[in-house]
Amino acid sequence: MRRTLTLIVLATIVSAGWLAPVSAQQPASTSSGQAYPSKPIRMISPFAPGGGNDILCRTIAQKLTENLKQQIIVENRPGANGIIGTEAAARSAPDGYTIVLIPSGHAVNASLHRKLPYDSIKDFTPITLVGSSPLVLAVHPSVPAKNVKELVALAKARPGQLTYASAGVGSSGHLGGALFETLTGAKMVHVPYKGMGIAVTDLMGGQVSLAFGTSLSVVPHVRSGRLRALAVTGAQRSPALPDLPTVAEAGVPGYEAGLWYGFVGPARLPPEIVRRLNAEIVAVLGLAEVRERLASQGVDPRPSTPEEFARLLVSDLERWAKVVQRAGVRAE
């Protein structure tokens, strides 16, 4: 299965001409001969405002607007773990005027749902990976656990009483929680939302007990004292919270989870437009102020070529299929 998907993606890359280099200043043109872009570009964030995906979109959109001399309009289309907004992008005209920032949950959805309204590989054109980030295990201050071991003990003493929020069924936060339960034997209740921004709002209000949240949406509230962070989910500590241990360090050996973000457009996006968008987004991610802002929120900028991002999509489809099956996660 993996070999078949890889061949499909690489064949698409070669035929589209994505391997040819281009500078950020090189103009692109549409089939009509007009210079690209000649009108505003819609950038879809398939989650609600305030979450990590939305924050990344708005940070990048501001600089792209300046560089391209065209307005980049961020459109939030939340719901179904990003499926609604992602479908909107897949159904858009392949003219370079609609792109979407997908999270690593895009690869999860292919295993989580028996039938998606799009093909996770064939219906999209990879543009560039944007960045990666661990999740942050954060609790409401009313939760008595001060560290991971105490949280595990509390969950076992009160099975089914602790609730954890996520951006939706099958999201990185959901799988992070499911993996935590699998490895610790803790029993908690999953509460899915339409985006991490809404989930974090309810977490701060005490409507839910904890969350495995994105760094972008959680870290500012940890620093303000409205949430208490217990650990990060990556293999290494986060530069944004260097004193915080990883979940594995804190007593759950073998635990590792996280997420990435990347831009794709609809299938059959012209190669010259793919190259232009890739070059411009990579240039934005190279700006010191952008890198510093993302790093301060726990996101490691990781710009890539379209073919590198395509290979990541294929490999993650296989990897998360195994995790979903092992954890017994199902779409609700």
BASEVO-676956 format. One record per residue (C-alpha): residue number from 1; residue in one letter; x negated, y, z. Coordinates in steps of 0.1 Angstrom, whole numbers, always signed. Layout:
<atoms>
+-----+---+-------+-------+-------+
|   k | r |    c1 |    c2 |    c3 |
+-----+---+-------+-------+-------+
| NUM | A |     X |     Y |     Z |
...
+-----+---+-------+-------+-------+
</atoms>
This chain:
<atoms>
+-----+---+-------+-------+-------+
|   k | r |    c1 |    c2 |    c3 |
+-----+---+-------+-------+-------+
|   1 | M |    +0 |    +0 |    +0 |
|   2 | R |   -28 |   +24 |    +9 |
|   3 | R |   -47 |   +16 |   -22 |
|   4 | T |   -17 |   +22 |   -44 |
|   5 | L |    -9 |   +56 |   -27 |
|   6 | T |   -46 |   +66 |   -30 |
|   7 | L |   -47 |   +58 |   -67 |
|   8 | I |   -14 |   +77 |   -73 |
|   9 | V |   -28 |  +108 |   -55 |
|  10 | L |   -62 |  +108 |   -71 |
|  11 | A |   -47 |  +103 |  -106 |
|  12 | T |   -25 |  +133 |  -100 |
|  13 | I |   -55 |  +153 |   -88 |
|  14 | V |   -76 |  +145 |  -119 |
|  15 | S |   -47 |  +151 |  -143 |
|  16 | A |   -39 |  +184 |  -127 |
|  17 | G |   -75 |  +196 |  -129 |
|  18 | W |   -77 |  +204 |   -91 |
|  19 | L |  -114 |  +195 |   -90 |
|  20 | A |  -124 |  +226 |  -110 |
|  21 | P |  -138 |  +253 |   -87 |
|  22 | V |  -125 |  +289 |   -86 |
|  23 | S |  -134 |  +321 |   -68 |
|  24 | A |  -109 |  +339 |   -46 |
|  25 | Q |  -111 |  +369 |   -70 |
|  26 | Q |  -104 |  +349 |  -102 |
|  27 | P |   -69 |  +358 |  -115 |
|  28 | A |   -44 |  +331 |  -124 |
|  29 | S |   -15 |  +334 |  -148 |
|  30 | T |   +19 |  +318 |  -152 |
|  31 | S |   +32 |  +300 |  -183 |
|  32 | S |   +46 |  +333 |  -195 |
|  33 | G |   +12 |  +348 |  -194 |
|  34 | Q |   +19 |  +371 |  -165 |
|  35 | A |    -8 |  +376 |  -139 |
|  36 | Y |    -2 |  +356 |  -108 |
|  37 | P |   +13 |  +366 |   -84 |
|  38 | S |   +36 |  +392 |  -100 |
|  39 | K |   +63 |  +391 |   -72 |
|  40 | P |   +67 |  +382 |   -35 |
|  41 | I |   +58 |  +346 |   -24 |
|  42 | R |   +80 |  +327 |    -1 |
|  43 | M |   +61 |  +309 |   +27 |
|  44 | I |   +84 |  +283 |   +44 |
|  45 | S |   +78 |  +275 |   +81 |
|  46 | P |  +100 |  +243 |   +86 |
|  47 | F |  +103 |  +251 |  +123 |
|  48 | A |  +119 |  +278 |  +145 |
|  49 | P |  +102 |  +311 |  +152 |
|  50 | G |   +77 |  +311 |  +181 |
|  51 | G |   +61 |  +277 |  +176 |
|  52 | G |   +27 |  +269 |  +164 |
|  53 | N |   +37 |  +264 |  +127 |
|  54 | D |   +54 |  +298 |  +127 |
|  55 | I |   +25 |  +316 |  +144 |
|  56 | L |    +1 |  +302 |  +118 |
|  57 | C |   +23 |  +312 |   +89 |
|  58 | R |   +26 |  +347 |  +101 |
|  59 | T |   -11 |  +351 |  +108 |
|  60 | I |   -21 |  +339 |   +73 |
|  61 | A |    +8 |  +356 |   +56 |
|  62 | Q |    -3 |  +390 |   +68 |
|  63 | K |   -38 |  +387 |   +54 |
|  64 | L |   -26 |  +371 |   +21 |
|  65 | T |    -3 |  +400 |   +16 |
|  66 | E |   -32 |  +423 |   +18 |
|  67 | N |   -55 |  +403 |    -5 |
|  68 | L |   -29 |  +394 |   -31 |
|  69 | K |   -12 |  +428 |   -31 |
|  70 | Q |   +21 |  +410 |   -30 |
|  71 | Q |   +45 |  +405 |    +0 |
|  72 | I |   +43 |  +370 |   +16 |
|  73 | I |   +77 |  +364 |   +31 |
|  74 | V |   +78 |  +339 |   +59 |
|  75 | E |  +111 |  +320 |   +60 |
|  76 | N |  +120 |  +298 |   +89 |
|  77 | R |  +140 |  +267 |   +79 |
|  78 | P |  +140 |  +246 |  +111 |
|  79 | G |  +156 |  +212 |  +117 |
|  80 | A |  +150 |  +174 |  +115 |
|  81 | N |  +113 |  +176 |  +124 |
|  82 | G |  +105 |  +198 |   +95 |
|  83 | I |  +125 |  +178 |   +69 |
|  84 | I |  +150 |  +206 |   +61 |
|  85 | G |  +124 |  +232 |   +53 |
|  86 | T |  +101 |  +208 |   +36 |
|  87 | E |  +129 |  +196 |   +13 |
|  88 | A |  +136 |  +232 |    +4 |
|  89 | A |  +101 |  +236 |    -8 |
|  90 | A |  +102 |  +203 |   -27 |
|  91 | R |  +133 |  +214 |   -46 |
|  92 | S |  +118 |  +248 |   -55 |
|  93 | A |  +105 |  +257 |   -89 |
|  94 | P |   +68 |  +248 |   -94 |
|  95 | D |   +58 |  +283 |  -102 |
|  96 | G |   +37 |  +292 |   -71 |
|  97 | Y |   +63 |  +314 |   -55 |
|  98 | T |   +73 |  +289 |   -28 |
|  99 | I |   +48 |  +271 |    -5 |
| 100 | V |   +54 |  +254 |   +28 |
| 101 | L |   +31 |  +248 |   +59 |
| 102 | I |   +36 |  +212 |   +68 |
| 103 | P |   +24 |  +196 |  +101 |
| 104 | S |    +9 |  +161 |  +105 |
| 105 | G |   +45 |  +151 |  +113 |
| 106 | H |   +51 |  +151 |   +76 |
| 107 | A |   +32 |  +118 |   +74 |
| 108 | V |   +52 |  +104 |  +104 |
| 109 | N |   +86 |  +112 |   +88 |
| 110 | A |   +78 |   +87 |   +60 |
| 111 | S |   +78 |   +59 |   +85 |
| 112 | L |  +104 |   +72 |  +109 |
| 113 | H |  +132 |   +76 |   +84 |
| 114 | R |  +145 |   +48 |   +61 |
| 115 | K |  +153 |   +74 |   +35 |
| 116 | L |  +140 |  +109 |   +31 |
| 117 | P |  +154 |  +135 |    +6 |
| 118 | Y |  +119 |  +136 |   -10 |
| 119 | D |   +88 |  +114 |   -16 |
| 120 | S |   +62 |  +125 |    +9 |
| 121 | I |   +34 |  +122 |   -17 |
| 122 | K |   +49 |  +125 |   -52 |
| 123 | D |   +72 |  +155 |   -46 |
| 124 | F |   +44 |  +178 |   -34 |
| 125 | T |   +12 |  +194 |   -46 |
| 126 | P |   -15 |  +196 |   -19 |
| 127 | I |   -31 |  +231 |   -17 |
| 128 | T |   -53 |  +231 |   +14 |
| 129 | L |   -56 |  +218 |   +50 |
| 130 | V |   -54 |  +248 |   +74 |
| 131 | G |   -65 |  +235 |  +108 |
| 132 | S |   -62 |  +209 |  +135 |
| 133 | S |   -54 |  +211 |  +171 |
| 134 | P |   -49 |  +189 |  +202 |
| 135 | L |   -16 |  +191 |  +221 |
| 136 | V |   -14 |  +204 |  +256 |
| 137 | L |    +4 |  +184 |  +283 |
| 138 | A |   +21 |  +212 |  +302 |
| 139 | V |   +47 |  +210 |  +330 |
| 140 | H |   +71 |  +235 |  +346 |
| 141 | P |   +57 |  +249 |  +378 |
| 142 | S |   +85 |  +232 |  +398 |
| 143 | V |   +71 |  +197 |  +388 |
| 144 | P |   +50 |  +187 |  +419 |
| 145 | A |   +24 |  +168 |  +398 |
| 146 | K |    -9 |  +187 |  +397 |
| 147 | N |   -28 |  +163 |  +375 |
| 148 | V |   -22 |  +134 |  +351 |
| 149 | K |   -25 |  +107 |  +377 |
| 150 | E |    +1 |  +124 |  +399 |
| 151 | L |   +24 |  +128 |  +369 |
| 152 | V |   +22 |   +91 |  +361 |
| 153 | A |   +29 |   +82 |  +397 |
| 154 | L |   +59 |  +107 |  +398 |
| 155 | A |   +73 |   +93 |  +365 |
| 156 | K |   +71 |   +57 |  +378 |
| 157 | A |   +86 |   +67 |  +412 |
| 158 | R |  +115 |   +85 |  +394 |
| 159 | P |  +121 |   +64 |  +362 |
| 160 | G |  +142 |   +83 |  +336 |
| 161 | Q |  +143 |  +115 |  +357 |
| 162 | L |  +115 |  +135 |  +341 |
| 163 | T |  +123 |  +149 |  +307 |
| 164 | Y |   +98 |  +159 |  +280 |
| 165 | A |  +106 |  +183 |  +251 |
| 166 | S |   +94 |  +182 |  +216 |
| 167 | A |   +99 |  +199 |  +182 |
| 168 | G |  +120 |  +170 |  +171 |
| 169 | V |  +123 |  +132 |  +167 |
| 170 | G |   +90 |  +119 |  +153 |
| 171 | S |   +72 |  +152 |  +159 |
| 172 | S |   +36 |  +152 |  +173 |
| 173 | G |   +50 |  +161 |  +207 |
| 174 | H |   +75 |  +132 |  +206 |
| 175 | L |   +48 |  +107 |  +195 |
| 176 | G |   +24 |  +122 |  +221 |
| 177 | G |   +50 |  +115 |  +248 |
| 178 | A |   +58 |   +80 |  +234 |
| 179 | L |   +22 |   +70 |  +234 |
| 180 | F |   +18 |   +83 |  +270 |
| 181 | E |   +47 |   +62 |  +281 |
| 182 | T |   +33 |   +31 |  +263 |
| 183 | L |    -1 |   +34 |  +278 |
| 184 | T |    +9 |   +43 |  +314 |
| 185 | G |   +42 |   +25 |  +318 |
| 186 | A |   +59 |   +57 |  +327 |
| 187 | K |   +96 |   +61 |  +318 |
| 188 | M |  +107 |   +95 |  +308 |
| 189 | V |  +136 |  +110 |  +287 |
| 190 | H |  +128 |  +126 |  +253 |
| 191 | V |  +146 |  +159 |  +245 |
| 192 | P |  +142 |  +169 |  +209 |
| 193 | Y |  +146 |  +205 |  +197 |
| 194 | K |  +145 |  +222 |  +163 |
| 195 | G |  +111 |  +237 |  +169 |
| 196 | M |   +84 |  +240 |  +196 |
| 197 | G |   +92 |  +277 |  +202 |
| 198 | I |  +127 |  +268 |  +215 |
| 199 | A |  +114 |  +238 |  +234 |
| 200 | V |   +88 |  +259 |  +252 |
| 201 | T |  +115 |  +285 |  +261 |
| 202 | D |  +136 |  +258 |  +278 |
| 203 | L |  +104 |  +244 |  +295 |
| 204 | M |   +97 |  +278 |  +310 |
| 205 | G |  +133 |  +280 |  +321 |
| 206 | G |  +131 |  +247 |  +338 |
| 207 | Q |  +156 |  +229 |  +316 |
| 208 | V |  +130 |  +202 |  +309 |
| 209 | S |  +102 |  +190 |  +330 |
| 210 | L |   +72 |  +189 |  +306 |
| 211 | A |   +60 |  +189 |  +270 |
| 212 | F |   +32 |  +177 |  +248 |
| 213 | G |   +32 |  +211 |  +231 |
| 214 | T |   +11 |  +227 |  +204 |
| 215 | S |   -18 |  +249 |  +216 |
| 216 | L |    -4 |  +279 |  +198 |
| 217 | S |   +30 |  +277 |  +215 |
| 218 | V |   +18 |  +266 |  +250 |
| 219 | V |   -15 |  +282 |  +258 |
| 220 | P |    -3 |  +319 |  +261 |
| 221 | H |   +23 |  +308 |  +287 |
| 222 | V |    -3 |  +287 |  +306 |
| 223 | R |   -25 |  +317 |  +308 |
| 224 | S |    +4 |  +339 |  +321 |
| 225 | G |   +12 |  +313 |  +348 |
| 226 | R |   +46 |  +304 |  +335 |
| 227 | L |   +35 |  +269 |  +327 |
| 228 | R |    +9 |  +246 |  +343 |
| 229 | A |   -14 |  +226 |  +320 |
| 230 | L |   -25 |  +192 |  +331 |
| 231 | A |   -46 |  +180 |  +301 |
| 232 | V |   -52 |  +182 |  +264 |
| 233 | T |   -45 |  +152 |  +242 |
| 234 | G |   -75 |  +153 |  +219 |
| 235 | A |  -107 |  +132 |  +220 |
| 236 | Q |  -126 |  +163 |  +233 |
| 237 | R |  -118 |  +193 |  +255 |
| 238 | S |  -103 |  +223 |  +238 |
| 239 | P |  -124 |  +256 |  +235 |
| 240 | A |   -92 |  +274 |  +244 |
| 241 | L |   -89 |  +256 |  +277 |
| 242 | P |  -125 |  +244 |  +284 |
| 243 | D |  -118 |  +235 |  +321 |
| 244 | L |   -89 |  +213 |  +312 |
| 245 | P |   -97 |  +175 |  +309 |
| 246 | T |   -85 |  +153 |  +282 |
| 247 | V |   -57 |  +129 |  +290 |
| 248 | A |   -82 |  +100 |  +286 |
| 249 | E |  -106 |  +117 |  +311 |
| 250 | A |   -77 |  +123 |  +335 |
| 251 | G |   -69 |   +87 |  +338 |
| 252 | V |   -53 |   +73 |  +307 |
| 253 | P |   -81 |   +54 |  +288 |
| 254 | G |   -76 |   +52 |  +250 |
| 255 | Y |   -51 |   +81 |  +248 |
| 256 | E |   -57 |  +105 |  +219 |
| 257 | A |   -31 |  +125 |  +199 |
| 258 | G |   -31 |  +158 |  +180 |
| 259 | L |   -19 |  +175 |  +149 |
| 260 | W |   -30 |  +193 |  +117 |
| 261 | Y |   -14 |  +219 |   +95 |
| 262 | G |   -17 |  +223 |   +57 |
| 263 | F |    -1 |  +240 |   +28 |
| 264 | V |   +17 |  +222 |    -1 |
| 265 | G |   +38 |  +233 |   -29 |
| 266 | P |   +64 |  +215 |   -50 |
| 267 | A |   +52 |  +188 |   -74 |
| 268 | R |   +38 |  +198 |  -108 |
| 269 | L |   +24 |  +231 |   -95 |
| 270 | P |    +1 |  +244 |  -123 |
| 271 | P |   -36 |  +237 |  -116 |
| 272 | E |   -46 |  +273 |  -121 |
| 273 | I |   -21 |  +284 |   -94 |
| 274 | V |   -32 |  +256 |   -71 |
| 275 | R |   -68 |  +268 |   -74 |
| 276 | R |   -58 |  +305 |   -68 |
| 277 | L |   -38 |  +297 |   -37 |
| 278 | N |   -65 |  +274 |   -24 |
| 279 | A |   -92 |  +300 |   -28 |
| 280 | E |   -71 |  +328 |   -13 |
| 281 | I |   -60 |  +308 |   +17 |
| 282 | V |   -95 |  +295 |   +23 |
| 283 | A |  -108 |  +331 |   +21 |
| 284 | V |   -83 |  +342 |   +48 |
| 285 | L |   -93 |  +313 |   +70 |
| 286 | G |  -129 |  +324 |   +67 |
| 287 | L |  -122 |  +359 |   +82 |
| 288 | A |  -137 |  +363 |  +116 |
| 289 | E |  -106 |  +378 |  +131 |
| 290 | V |   -84 |  +350 |  +119 |
| 291 | R |  -108 |  +323 |  +131 |
| 292 | E |  -111 |  +340 |  +164 |
| 293 | R |   -73 |  +342 |  +168 |
| 294 | L |   -68 |  +306 |  +159 |
| 295 | A |   -97 |  +294 |  +181 |
| 296 | S |   -83 |  +313 |  +211 |
| 297 | Q |   -51 |  +294 |  +207 |
| 298 | G |   -68 |  +260 |  +204 |
| 299 | V |   -67 |  +256 |  +166 |
| 300 | D |   -98 |  +246 |  +147 |
| 301 | P |   -97 |  +262 |  +112 |
| 302 | R |  -104 |  +234 |   +87 |
| 303 | P |   -99 |  +247 |   +51 |
| 304 | S |  -103 |  +220 |   +25 |
| 305 | T |  -101 |  +213 |   -13 |
| 306 | P |   -67 |  +201 |   -26 |
| 307 | E |   -81 |  +166 |   -32 |
| 308 | E |   -95 |  +164 |    +4 |
| 309 | F |   -61 |  +173 |   +17 |
| 310 | A |   -44 |  +148 |    -6 |
| 311 | R |   -66 |  +120 |    +8 |
| 312 | L |   -58 |  +130 |   +43 |
| 313 | L |   -20 |  +128 |   +35 |
| 314 | V |   -24 |   +92 |   +22 |
| 315 | S |   -45 |   +80 |   +51 |
| 316 | D |   -22 |   +95 |   +77 |
| 317 | L |    +8 |   +78 |   +61 |
| 318 | E |    -7 |   +45 |   +69 |
| 319 | R |   -21 |   +54 |  +103 |
| 320 | W |   +12 |   +68 |  +117 |
| 321 | A |   +32 |   +39 |  +103 |
| 322 | K |   +13 |   +16 |  +127 |
| 323 | V |   +18 |   +40 |  +156 |
| 324 | V |   +56 |   +44 |  +150 |
| 325 | Q |   +60 |    +6 |  +148 |
| 326 | R |   +40 |    +0 |  +179 |
| 327 | A |   +58 |   +27 |  +199 |
| 328 | G |   +92 |   +16 |  +187 |
| 329 | V |  +101 |   +52 |  +177 |
| 330 | R |  +133 |   +56 |  +157 |
| 331 | A |  +151 |   +85 |  +141 |
| 332 | E |  +182 |   +94 |  +161 |
+-----+---+-------+-------+-------+
</atoms>
